[in-house]
Amino acid sequence: MKKCLLLVFGLIAGFVFVTSCVVQIVDPTRASAVRMGTDFHEAVPLVSGGTLSLDNIDGDIQIMGWEKEEVEVFAERLMRRSYNRGFRWQPLLSSVPKIDVDTFEDFVKVKTMSLNQEEDASLVNYYLNVPQHVGLKDIVARKGEISISDLYGEVSIELTEGKVNVENCSGSLNVSLSKGSVKAGLLDLRSEDEIRISIQDGDITVYLEANINAWIEADTPEGQVVSDFKQLREQPSRKVSAQLGEDGCTIFLSSMKGDIKIRKLK
């Protein structure tokens, strides 16, 4: 009888021990507590018509226009982790991304700070809300995807490798990319605007309004120029130029190795 009671109490104690261990492992509140506070968030004022610059190392950058006269910066740091079948990026829980935000009268400068070897092997993803009327000066990164949307103003982007996506934007645009691709949807371009997109290795796709007034030049020594506009279709496929409509903006597109597509917005 005593042996039976000891066995029962032993089983109960073991069960309590095991279940308590399981709760500690899967406790969602503990997991979220570890994750919270590891991302960067800061908001600073910026008047409409002001200027923003962003200097990143590796990582994606997403900038969207909104109605507030304020720049809101979110950022997360990811670390490359190796696995049996390759690698993947996952949040780096050890520290908040080190980011410097400087503000002046009508200028905000954001910069990713690199302090040690471990952080050099990581990347930082940015998500920014900015005034709709803003100048984006020197949006710079080595690798990643840069997305700009819903803005009016001058935009300058420099990327070594990756993708550039511009959507629902108006104003001058300057993109320099070594390897990757560019897609740009441009609206309400004016005579003072200049669009200049240059890639060493990759494709360019530009979406323009059907009734646009612009001088367009496109050059791709090792690719083809494909256009929805009749004036450009009638020319040789590797280097074209034409005046569309009356005097307007100027558009220069260049890819050393890749295709250039000039499409009409629908």
C-alpha positions in Angstrom: 0.0 0.0 0.0 2.8 2.4 0.9 4.6 1.6 -2.3 1.4 2.4 -4.3 1.0 5.8 -2.5 4.7 6.6 -3.1 4.2 5.7 -6.8 1.1 7.9 -7.1 2.8 10.9 -5.4 5.8 10.5 -7.6 3.7 10.5 -10.8 1.8 13.6 -9.6 5.1 15.4 -8.8 6.6 14.5 -12.1 3.5 15.6 -14.0 3.5 19.0 -12.2 7.2 19.4 -12.9 6.8 18.6 -16.6 3.8 20.8 -17.2 5.5 23.7 -15.4 8.5 23.3 -17.7 6.2 23.3 -20.8 4.5 26.5 -19.7 7.8 28.2 -19.3 8.9 27.2 -22.8 5.7 28.3 -24.7 4.6 31.3 -22.5 3.6 33.9 -25.1 3.8 36.8 -22.7 7.4 36.0 -22.0 8.3 35.8 -25.7 6.6 39.1 -26.5 8.4 40.7 -23.6 11.7 39.7 -25.1 10.7 41.1 -28.5 9.3 44.4 -27.3 11.7 47.3 -27.1 14.1 45.9 -29.7 12.9 48.1 -32.6 13.7 51.8 -33.2 11.0 54.4 -33.2 11.3 58.2 -33.3 9.2 61.0 -34.6 10.4 64.6 -35.4 8.8 67.6 -37.0 9.4 68.5 -40.6 7.6 71.3 -42.4 5.9 70.6 -45.8 8.5 71.3 -48.5 11.4 70.3 -46.2 14.2 67.8 -47.0 15.0 64.3 -45.7 18.2 62.2 -46.2 18.7 58.6 -45.2 22.1 56.8 -45.2 21.7 53.0 -44.6 24.2 50.2 -44.9 22.2 47.0 -45.9 18.5 46.6 -45.7 15.1 47.7 -47.1 13.8 51.3 -47.1 10.1 52.1 -47.4 9.1 55.8 -47.5 5.5 56.9 -47.7 3.9 60.3 -47.8 1.2 61.3 -45.3 -0.6 64.5 -44.4 1.3 65.3 -41.1 4.2 67.7 -41.0 6.2 65.1 -39.2 8.8 62.4 -40.0 8.1 59.1 -38.3 10.9 56.6 -38.3 10.6 52.9 -37.6 13.5 50.5 -37.9 14.4 46.9 -37.1 17.8 45.1 -37.2 18.0 41.6 -38.6 20.8 39.2 -38.3 21.8 36.5 -40.9 21.6 33.0 -39.3 22.9 29.9 -40.9 20.9 26.6 -41.1 21.5 23.2 -42.6 19.7 24.1 -45.8 21.0 27.7 -46.1 20.3 30.9 -44.2 17.6 33.3 -43.3 17.3 36.7 -41.7 15.8 36.9 -38.2 15.4 39.8 -35.6 18.5 40.6 -33.6 17.1 40.7 -30.1 20.3 41.8 -28.3 20.0 45.5 -29.1 18.0 48.3 -30.6 19.3 49.4 -34.0 21.8 52.3 -33.5 20.4 55.1 -35.6 21.3 58.8 -35.5 18.5 61.3 -36.3 19.6 64.9 -36.7 17.1 67.7 -37.2 17.6 71.2 -38.5 15.1 74.0 -39.5 13.7 72.2 -42.5 16.0 69.2 -42.8 16.0 65.8 -41.2 19.1 63.5 -41.5 18.8 59.8 -40.6 21.9 57.5 -40.5 22.5 53.9 -39.6 25.5 53.7 -37.2 27.8 50.7 -37.4 29.9 50.0 -34.3 31.2 46.4 -34.3 31.8 43.4 -36.5 28.5 41.7 -35.5 26.4 44.6 -36.6 28.3 44.9 -39.9 27.0 41.4 -40.6 23.4 42.5 -40.0 20.9 44.7 -41.8 18.5 47.4 -40.9 15.0 47.8 -42.4 13.4 51.2 -42.4 9.7 52.3 -42.5 9.2 56.0 -42.7 6.2 58.3 -42.9 7.0 61.8 -44.3 5.1 64.9 -45.4 3.6 64.4 -48.9 5.5 67.4 -50.2 9.1 66.6 -49.4 12.5 66.4 -51.0 14.3 63.1 -50.6 18.0 63.9 -50.9 20.7 61.2 -50.8 18.6 58.1 -50.0 21.6 55.7 -49.9 22.2 52.0 -49.2 24.5 49.2 -50.3 22.0 46.3 -50.7 18.2 46.1 -50.3 14.9 47.3 -51.8 14.0 51.0 -51.7 10.3 51.9 -52.1 9.0 55.4 -52.4 5.2 56.2 -52.7 2.7 59.1 -52.6 5.1 62.0 -52.7 5.6 65.3 -54.5 9.2 66.6 -54.6 12.7 65.9 -55.8 14.0 62.4 -55.1 17.6 61.2 -55.3 18.5 57.5 -54.7 21.8 55.7 -54.8 21.9 51.9 -54.4 24.6 49.4 -55.1 22.5 46.3 -55.5 18.8 45.6 -55.2 15.5 47.1 -56.3 14.0 50.5 -56.6 10.2 51.0 -56.7 8.6 54.4 -57.1 4.8 54.7 -57.2 2.4 57.6 -57.4 5.1 60.3 -57.3 5.6 63.6 -59.0 8.8 65.7 -59.3 12.4 65.2 -60.4 13.9 61.7 -59.9 17.5 60.7 -60.0 18.3 57.0 -59.5 21.8 55.4 -59.7 22.0 51.6 -59.4 24.8 49.2 -60.1 22.9 46.0 -60.2 19.2 45.3 -59.9 16.0 46.8 -61.3 14.0 50.0 -61.3 10.2 50.5 -61.6 8.8 54.0 -61.5 5.2 55.2 -61.8 5.3 59.0 -62.4 2.4 61.5 -62.4 1.9 65.2 -63.1 5.4 65.8 -64.4 6.2 69.5 -65.2 8.6 71.3 -67.5 11.1 71.9 -64.7 11.3 68.2 -63.7 14.1 65.9 -64.8 14.0 62.1 -64.6 17.4 60.4 -64.8 17.6 56.6 -64.2 20.9 54.8 -64.7 21.7 51.1 -64.2 24.9 49.2 -64.9 23.3 45.7 -64.9 19.5 45.4 -64.8 16.1 46.4 -66.2 14.2 49.7 -66.1 10.4 50.0 -66.4 8.8 53.5 -66.4 5.1 54.2 -66.3 4.0 57.6 -67.8 0.7 59.3 -68.4 -0.6 58.8 -72.0 -0.7 62.6 -72.6 2.7 63.4 -71.2 4.8 66.3 -72.5 8.4 65.2 -72.4 11.7 64.8 -74.2 12.7 61.1 -73.8 16.1 59.5 -74.4 16.7 55.8 -73.7 19.9 53.9 -74.3 20.7 50.2 -73.7 23.8 48.8 -75.6 23.1 45.2 -74.6 19.3 45.2 -74.3 16.2 46.4 -76.0 13.9 49.4 -75.6 10.2 48.5 -75.6 7.6 51.4 -75.7 3.9 51.9 -75.7 4.5 55.3 -77.4 4.4 55.3 -81.2 7.2 57.9 -81.6 9.6 55.6 -79.8 8.5 52.3 -81.3 9.4 53.5 -84.8 13.1 53.8 -83.9 15.9 51.2 -83.5 15.4 49.1 -80.4 18.6 49.9 -78.5 18.8 53.7 -78.6 15.8 56.0 -79.0 14.8 59.6 -78.5 11.7 61.6 -79.2 9.6 64.6 -78.2 6.2 63.5 -76.8 3.6 66.3 -76.9 4.8 69.9 -76.4 7.7 71.1 -74.4 7.8 69.4 -71.0 10.1 67.5 -68.7 13.2 65.6 -69.7 13.6 61.9 -69.2 17.0 60.1 -69.5 17.1 56.3 -69.1 20.2 54.2 -69.4 21.1 50.5 -68.8 24.4 49.0 -69.9 23.0 45.4 -69.6 19.3 45.2 -69.5 16.0 46.1 -71.1 14.1 49.5 -70.9 10.4 49.5 -71.0 8.4 52.7 -71.3 4.7 52.0 -70.6 1.5 54.1 -70.5 -0.3 54.4 -67.2 -3.7 52.8 -67.2 
